[in-house]
Amino acid sequence: MNYLYALYETYNLNKDLVGEKEIKHLQDKNVEFTLLPISHTTEVAHIEVVVTKDGEFYDAQVLNEKKDIVIPCSEESASRTNNYVPHALHDELKYVAGDYVKFTGQEDKLFCYQEYIKQLYEWCSSQYNHPDVVAIYNYLKKGRLIEDLVKTKCLYIDKNNRLLSKWNNKLGEEKPLIFSIVKDGQEKVFIRFDVHHPGEHHVSVWENKEIFDLYVQYYNTKLKDKDICYVTGEKLPTIHLHPKKIRHSKDQAKLISSNDKRGFTFRGRFKEVKEVSVISYEVSQKAHNALKWLINRQGKIVDGKVFLIWGWKNINIPQVTEDLLDESFSIFKIPFHENKSELINTRKGLARLYNQLLDGINKKTLINEDDYIHIMILDTATTGHTRLAVLYYRNLHINDYFLRLRRWHEGCNWKHKKKVGDNWIEYYGSPSFYTIAKYAYGPRPSEKLIKTVMERLLPCVIDGRAIPMDIVQNAIQRASNPVAFNEEWEWEQALSVACSLVKKHYEKEEYSVALDRTNTDRDYLFGRLLAVADVLERNALSEADQKRATNAVRYMNAFVRAPLRTWHTIHQNLHPYLMRLGAKARRYTDLFQEINDLFNPNDYNDKPLSGKYLLGYYSQRQDLYTKKEGVDEE
């Protein structure tokens, strides 16, 4: 199955949502988006013009908002860059204003209005017209739009009756809103139209589904060139100019493009575009609109790179790139962090959660089992590049997807903390891809580096590949240098991330957060010794010195490279703290003896430590800090 067919079917299965406004909460603002009808695109309008049902000017206002509106378009206008091809209804001033040349002197732009009003007339003259569209046409054909906008103080002219390109502060008046909204001059103003219906319930023209449907039917009558579509196998009207604005409303990158006829694109390979592939208009429109909708809805964008996961029938699917606290997992209504006692045992707790999740699939109560999950990564070669590439695409049966997701979270299962609102929440499983990238390549890795790491991690979940060793080593090195962090909580998160990756790397050895007192691995044992020294000194410090780093923490980086030599130094520095603790020190000295007894004499050397020492350090430290009453450690 190819990705275009997957997107095409996604559109068909969600056609009831076409034109429906949806809202996404993004940081401190709400973002509106919709599943676009075919033959439509989006634009940001600067001025709203309202006319009467009789085609007379009624009112106009400058819009101080950056919201996309849905507008009808043609194949050519949706792809326009430097070419002058008008949209069907709402458009820039040079297309919709019949008096544009009068107020700008740009006679070479006269044809823009002429082409616009001609095609609008053709729509209004067809059987697919709408009274509101006809009213707008009857007003615009009079050719006095700019004149009316100047009278209502939406646009401004100079003493020569020319549109001002910028506001002159020397005029002594407050700067009009239009000059703050449009940076490239009033000529670039985008106009949306509406019709005044006094005393009647009225849907705005740019939100009217009836107008959407009528335009789709009208535009379909203009599509003539038919051929076999490579996606569906049916003979349908084809398309050569495919939509843009895929990632956002200003995006110029195209997924499919074939306009380089003078370069090396076809030389020695093909004579015409259709010899490469033939895609029908309907498939292209539906696939691109579905892709835009999915990216707005649940795509993760990092420095322009898109990470997208969706299901045909289960659009809201838990995301591979996120941790278990992500809202994409909330569709299962599983209390991942409501009951701490349920999560103390990493293996049993996580298994219970995933069993509930998989039960939801099998019983078909939570999601539809007869579904396929699609995973896709999109990006451009450089910022501003006009070609968008599919870097990764897989489709899996939903059961396979969840089994692989479960395998990943169990393999990377460790204890983590995440700030949700004002609270720190403990959870088990794998950290998000973003968190892994941030703490493996911190302290402030670039977005470009983060997106590269995330892309390399995705096949580790979906295809079962091993985590790249450089990512694991970077995480270990950063966690082994706690003094490099400004805040202790940052190091704690880096430590948890490193432990997750190390545990996954040594998956066959079945490490867990709970302390393994029978483990005789030298690296694990050295980590345990370091943890005991850390907790011992921390408990002996006065309240005023609690924020000071212990000797174990300060020497950790050297400890990794030469554990035996560094351990002797750390152990000697513990003597005053042992004296300060008095009888309480017995607990720690007994632990030192217990751990030393587990060493193979040949392993007690200065060979550099692997990441396993972090697992021993973390587990031993938690064991010392955790009260044993009522805690399940199996």
Buried (B, 14 or more C-beta within 10 A) or exposed (E): EEBBBBBBBBBEBBEEBBBEEEEEEEEEEEBEBBBBBBBBBBBBBBBBBBBBBEBEBBBBEBBEEEEBBBBBBBBEBBBBEEEBBBBBBBBBBBBBBBBBBBBBEEEEBEEBBEBBBEBBBEBBEEEBBBEBBBBBBBBBEBBBBBBBBBEBEBBBBEEEEEBBEEBEEEEEEEEBBBBEBBEEBBBEBBBBBBBBBEEEEEEBBBBBEEBBBBBBEBBBEBBEEBEEBBBBEEEBBBBBBBBBBBBBBEBBBBBBBBBEEEEEBBEEEEEEBBEEBBBBBBBBBBBBBBBBBBBBBBBBBBEBBBBBBBBBBBBBBBBBBBBBBBEBBEBBEBEBBEEEEBBBBBBBBBBBBBEBBBEBBEEEEBBEBEBBBBBBBBBBEEEEEBBBEBEBBBBBEBBEBBBBBBBBBBBBBBBBEBEEEEEEBEBBBBBBBBBBBBBBBBEEBEEEBBBBBBBBBBBBBBEEEEBBEEBBBBBBBBBBBBEBBEEEEBBBBBBBBBBBBBBBBBBEEEBBBBBBEEBEBBBBBBBBBBBBBBBBBBBBBEEEEEEEBBBBBBBBBBBBEBBEEBBEEBBEBBEEBBEBBEEEBEBBBEBBEEBEEBBEEEBBEEBEBBBBBBBBBBBBBBBBEEEEEEEEBE
